[in-house]
Amino acid sequence: MTLSIRKLHESLGGEIDGVDLSRPLDIDTRSEIQAAWETHGVLVFRNQDIGDTEHVAFSRHFGDLEVLPETDRTDDTMPEIFILSNVGADGKIMPVESEPVTFNTLTWFWHTDSCYRAIPSKGAILHGIEVVKGGGGETRFANMREALAEMPSDLRSRIEGLEGQHSWAWMRSHRNLPPMKAEEAAKVPPVQHKLVRNHRNRSQSLYISPLYMERIVGWDEEETRSLVEELTEWAAQDRFVYEHAWQQHDVVMWDNTWTMHIVLPYDPGSQRRVMHRTAIAGVEAVL
Ligand SMILES: [Fe+2]
């Protein structure tokens, strides 16, 4: 064992010491990180002043990488890097009503990444290049295994067998973003996933992603929103949630299959926030 792991919250999250992500990973360290990721769901690596090339190289140890359906959200030279930033190429904060800034504020809603894919992402790795100063911008992660395991039996019985419809295009229309280009929308048609997710290791988790959940299959809008809100409130309780307060050059790696997350609001007109993300492609559908 070369890494040390400090638990960050009773439910999930671990801070890893003893690894430099700018250097190639040896196979033993990779295995230790993989095991810690499975156990803790969210891993924090502090003081990792890495470039995009190193970020992508580290991410590839854990699977194939996704490329976002929208080409203007990614770096031309490195499409695996998804840029979440309110700072323009000129180094200045962009107007709050600009599309990239509006897009960033979508993360202020609970979600799990890539739920709009038939095989959603396994996980994501986010590098804090410029982090919010003066409060706001923290990321909260919820443990959806525990949220399901501890759910009151009446609520649990109401969600058994239900499927949620997740849609990137619906999310955009619902959040007043311009419609997608047809060729981009064609890559991500709406998909349906069970609310009670079965994992290969026989564990189960609650699988919801309120930002993208267009409807519960067979339900109307009002019934859908009411249940999704009830489930979100249940899962977002402090006992299931680790809140990450960002420091510059934190790298945070999370499992999208049994956690969901949200960014706490900040003032995008005055507080700079520049984050680069990779997403590790899923290997199994929501069972
Ligand atoms: Fe996200």
Residues whose N, C-alpha, C, O or C-beta is under 5 A from the ligand:
A	BS01	LIG	D113
